[in-house]
Amino acid sequence: MTETTQPRDESDVPRGLQDDPLNGSPDVEAYFGDRYPQVRHFAELLADQGVLRGLIGPRELERVWERHILNSAAVVPFLGDGVIVDIGSGAGLPGLVVAAMLPERRVVLVEPMERRVQWLLEASREVGIDNVTVLRGRAEEVKESVEADVITARAVASIDKLVKWCAPLLAPEGEMVLLKGRSAGDELERAKYALRKHRLVGEVLEAGTLPGLEPTRVVRLTRA
Ligand SMILES: C[S@@+](CC[C@H](N)C(=O)[O-])C[C@H]1O[C@@H](n2cnc3c(N)ncnc32)[C@H](O)[C@@H]1O
């Protein structure tokens, strides 16, 4: 693997990120272990360019670690084996964080918007994340190009829609792990007809990262 992450001094850290209480935290460093340099490089790139490129809001800059990076990382313990396909990757969340944390896994990032596709290509190259493939398209359009062992998605669409779009992309034993937050249970209930149609069953699981941070929720959908 090509490791392009360089040691950086504090003056390289983008302004907003310097005010993030978790930036430089030993707990965050310990959490990511040997993947920390790459993940940190990605966090810095996102903080540096994310607002300008319309990927994150200006008020999110001081919470990049908790709100975006650790929130994305929370999905990692739920990812089984095989190819991971992240639908609607946008800024690279959770796809690029997952790929940085699991360098031995193949990760496909599916994103329809050209400027976001460009960002994903540039960010993965700059940070040295070389286990990703970026595919331009909508989930409903990429059936011929991908077969997913695990599908992830964050802030893309309701569970109901994601099931309709993504079930055809799943390998026979494939599953979906959707980052959903507080609405998870209600959304899962509203998706029951779509789940039945595609022979999937769902469960809501708590997904934590660091002690003291509010855990998020993932919805895991597996074959019935
Ligand atoms: C609100 S953004 C979230 C991006 C990222 N997952 C995150 O958590 O920051 C939603 C993303 O889903 C993408 N998207 C919308 N409809 C889609 C579809 N049908 N298939 C794949 N991606 C889609 C959008 O282009 C956008 O990048």
The ligand as an SDF file (V2000), in Angstrom:
LIG
                    3D

 27 29  0  0  0  0  0  0  0  0999 V2000
  -26.5640   14.2670    2.3410 C   0  0  0  0  0  0  0  0  0  0  0  0
  -25.3480   13.5380    1.3270 S   0  0  0  0  0  0  0  0  0  0  0  0
  -24.5320   12.4620    2.4460 C   0  0  0  0  0  0  0  0  0  0  0  0
  -23.1480   12.1360    1.9880 C   0  0  0  0  0  0  0  0  0  0  0  0
  -22.3340   11.2590    2.9430 C   0  0  0  0  0  0  0  0  0  0  0  0
  -22.8220    9.8950    2.9530 N   0  0  0  0  0  0  0  0  0  0  0  0
  -22.2980   11.8370    4.3340 C   0  0  0  0  0  0  0  0  0  0  0  0
  -22.7460   11.1780    5.2650 O   0  0  0  0  0  0  0  0  0  0  0  0
  -21.8040   12.9730    4.4850 O   0  0  0  0  0  0  0  0  0  0  0  0
  -26.2570   12.4020    0.3010 C   0  0  0  0  0  0  0  0  0  0  0  0
  -25.4250   11.8400   -0.8190 C   0  0  0  0  0  0  0  0  0  0  0  0
  -26.1730   10.8110   -1.4650 O   0  0  0  0  0  0  0  0  0  0  0  0
  -26.0210   10.9560   -2.8550 C   0  0  0  0  0  0  0  0  0  0  0  0
  -27.1970   10.3270   -3.4910 N   0  0  0  0  0  0  0  0  0  0  0  0
  -28.4390   10.8340   -3.6220 C   0  0  0  0  0  0  0  0  0  0  0  0
  -29.2420    9.9570   -4.2660 N   0  0  0  0  0  0  0  0  0  0  0  0
  -28.4880    8.8640   -4.5260 C   0  0  0  0  0  0  0  0  0  0  0  0
  -28.7400    7.6200   -5.1860 C   0  0  0  0  0  0  0  0  0  0  0  0
  -29.9350    7.3380   -5.7040 N   0  0  0  0  0  0  0  0  0  0  0  0
  -27.7350    6.7290   -5.2770 N   0  0  0  0  0  0  0  0  0  0  0  0
  -26.5120    7.0120   -4.7370 C   0  0  0  0  0  0  0  0  0  0  0  0
  -26.2270    8.1780   -4.1220 N   0  0  0  0  0  0  0  0  0  0  0  0
  -27.1890    9.0890   -4.0210 C   0  0  0  0  0  0  0  0  0  0  0  0
  -25.9120   12.4660   -3.0670 C   0  0  0  0  0  0  0  0  0  0  0  0
  -25.3100   12.8120   -4.2960 O   0  0  0  0  0  0  0  0  0  0  0  0
  -25.0840   12.8710   -1.8790 C   0  0  0  0  0  0  0  0  0  0  0  0
  -23.7080   12.8410   -2.1380 O   0  0  0  0  0  0  0  0  0  0  0  0
  1  2  1  0
  2  3  1  0
  2 10  1  0
  3  4  1  0
  4  5  1  0
  5  6  1  0
  5  7  1  0
  7  8  2  0
  7  9  1  0
 10 11  1  0
 11 12  1  0
 11 26  1  0
 12 13  1  0
 13 14  1  0
 13 24  1  0
 14 15  1  0
 14 23  1  0
 15 16  2  0
 16 17  1  0
 17 18  1  0
 17 23  2  0
 18 19  1  0
 18 20  2  0
 20 21  1  0
 21 22  2  0
 22 23  1  0
 24 25  1  0
 24 26  1  0
 26 27  1  0
M  CHG  2   2   1   9  -1
M  END
$$$$
